[in-house]
Amino acid sequence: RLALHAERLQFTDAKKQIAVGVSRSIGLAYLPGFFHANLRRLPQVSYRVAYQSSASILHDLEANQLDLGVLCPPARLPQTVRITHRFDDDFALIAPASGVEAFDGTSRKSRRKWAEQQNWLLIDEASNTGHRLRSWMKKAGLEIEPGMQLDSFDLIVNLVALGMGVSFVPLRALRLNGRKRGVVQLPWPDRFRRELVVVMRRNRKIPQHLAQFVDNVLF
């Protein structure tokens, strides 16, 4: 359906549309880098954006229901898709501004003791990011059972600001968050880092407006 729609747009004066799938584990702070330059340079193009799981994005790419996807990739990507952009995404430990006095980061033992006493708000373990973050935490000696699992880092940051717990979140998720004044970053000796990618279907004929969009992505 998407392929027929794209071909029809190529040969008519209809306004062109790009369908984009964004993983739910990617916060709103990432979207300006994806869309800002294109909104300015390609005003004749409209966008249909879906907030989905990474698995749904890959499925819809293969089914030609999406043009592009932004996600944390699984261990193996389907051979039917290719990566157009890669970028690293660093995480930070955050806590409510009112509760940082109890944090003692001077030793591994004190950090683990503090961590065991906290209510952790973590990204859903079923997601690619959640699975990798949990593995990293276990290697760091943090055998944590979260008090709440969520599928949005924006929501996690806001809940931390409200005093509901602590979390590891992407640094970018803090940039556009309106409640970040209630959040404090705490020092942690190791840093979790995930990879994010922009993907599209391999071996498909790419219309000019889509090729231009890909070239304008700023990550």
N, C-alpha and C positions, 0 to 999 in steps of 0.2 A: 504494500500500500504506500509506504513512504517512498519507495523507488519510483512508482508511477507518479506520485505527487511531485517529486523532485524533477522528473523529466518534463512534466507538464509546465512547471514553473520556468524551466530553462527556455522554453519556446513560446512563452506568452508574456504579456505585460503584467501578470498578476504579481502581487507583492510576495517576495521570496521569504520562506520561513525555515529556520533551523531548529531541530528538535534536540534538546540537550538533557541528558540524565545526570543528576548530581547526587552523589552518595549522601545518605543521611548523616554519616559520620564526618562530613565536611561542613564547617561552619560558614555563616554568612560572610565572614571577613574575607573569604577566598573569592567570592563572586565578582568583586570589582576587577580583579586581575584577569578574570575570564571574559567579562562583558564590556568593561569600560571603554577600551579603545575601539571595540567593534560598534558600540552604540554611536560613537562619534564618526567613525570612518565608513560605516555601512548603514546609514540611516534608512536605506530602502529595504532592509532586512528586518523581519520580526522573529521572535523567539518563543518557543514553547519549552518551558523548563519543568522537569519532573524531579521531585525529591524522592529517591528510591533506595533500596538496598543495592549493594554492588552486584549481587547475583541477578537481580531484576534488570539492572542496567546492561549487563553482558548478554542476558537473554534477549532483551529488546534490540540491542545492536545486531545480534545475529538474525533476528526476525525482521530487520529493516524498519523497526518502529522508532529508532533513534538515529540521529546523525553522529553524535558525539557523547562520550561519557567521561565524568571526572570521578575518580575513585582511588581507594587504597587497594592495590591489586592482590588477588589471591596468589598462592605459591606458584600456580601455573595459570597463565592466561590461555583462553581458547585460541587455537591457531587461526581462527577466522577474524580476529581483531589484531590491530597493530597500535603501537604507542607513538603518539606524536610529540608529547612533552613528558619529562620526568622532573620532579623536584622533591627535595627533602623537606620534612616538616618536623621541627623540633618541639618537644613538649616541656612543660614546667610543672612543678608541684605548687598547687595553690591551696590556700586556707582562708577562712574568714578573718578579716582584719582584727576582729575583737578577740581572737583566740590564739594568737601566735606566741604568747608568752610561754606557753607550755612546750614549745618546740625546742629540742636540744639536738643540734646537728653535729656535735663535736665528735661523735664516735658511731660506728655501725650499730653497736648494741643500743645506744640511746635512741638512735633513729628508729630502729625496729620496735623498741618499747613504745615510743610515741605513736608510731603507725598502728600498732595493735590496739591503741586506745581510741582511735578515731573512727568516725562513721564515714565510710568511703562511698563516694558517688562515682561510678565508673561507667564508661561506654560499654554497651552491650557486648558480652563475650562472644556472641554468635557472629558479630561482624569481623571482618578481616583485621581492622584496627584493634578491636577488643581482644581478639585472640593473641595478637602479637604483643600487646601491652601486658596482658596477663602473664605470658611467658617471660617477658623481661622482668616483671615484678618478682616472679618466683626465683629467677636467677639472682636477683638482688636480695633474696631472703625475706621478701614480703608475701607471706602466705595469708592473703587477705580475703575475707568473705565480704563482699560489698553489701552495704545496707540498701543500696538502690542501684539498678542498672538502667541506663537510659540510652536512647539512640541519637541524642543531640548534644554536642559540646556547648552550644549556646545556652541550652537549658541547664546543663551542669554548672557552668560559670555563674549563672544567676542564682541557682540554689546554694552554691558555696557562699556567694555574697550575702545571702539571707541567713547564714549561720548553720546550714543543715549538714555540712560535712566538708571533707577535703577531697582533692582529686588531682590526677595528672591530666593536663589538657594541652592542646596545641597553643603555642605562643600567639599565633595569629588570631585564635578565638578570643583573646583578651582585647584586641585592638579596637574592635567596633562595639564592644559590649558596654551598654549604658550603665551597668551596675559595677563596673570594675573597680570603682573606688572602695567598695566593700571587700575587695579581694587582695590578698598579699601573696607574692611569690616567695617561696621558701627555698633556701639553698639545699640542693641534693647533689652528691658528688658525681653521679652518673646521669646521663640524659637519654631519655627514650627518644627515638627518632623513627618516623615511618616514611615510606615513600608514597607519594601521590603521583598519579599518571592521568594524562588525557588520552583516551583511546577512541578509535573509530574502526569501522568494518574494513577489513583488508580486501583488496582486489575489487573495490567498487568504483564505478566511474564517479569522480568527484566534480560536482558543478563548481563554477568559478566563484560564486558567492561563499560556498563552504570552504574552498581552498583559501580564500582571503580571510575568512574568519579564523581558521587555524593559524595562519601566519600572524594574526594580530593578538593571539593569546600572550599575555605578559608574564606568566609565571617564570 
